[in-house]
């Protein structure tokens, strides 16, 4: 299962079938808030006592953007090398 983005059949996460759309949305929001709390905890740890969390977040977000742009550039270059142009 190493390096797999899609879990094998039977291993995918699931929600109980009886949840209403509002309850499913609440589960999703809770997941987002938990992820944000984990991110902020990591940034607090990195910034240290008395560190500027907002600045740490800005630096993290800028790095995420650079990483994303770099990944898109690599993908485009790879497609170009394979002779795929404009989605064909």
Secondary structure by P-SEA (a helix, b strand, c coil): ccccccccccccccccccccaaaaaaaaaaaaaaaaaaaaaaaaaaacccccaaaaaaaaaaaaaaaaaaaaaaaaaaaaaacccccc
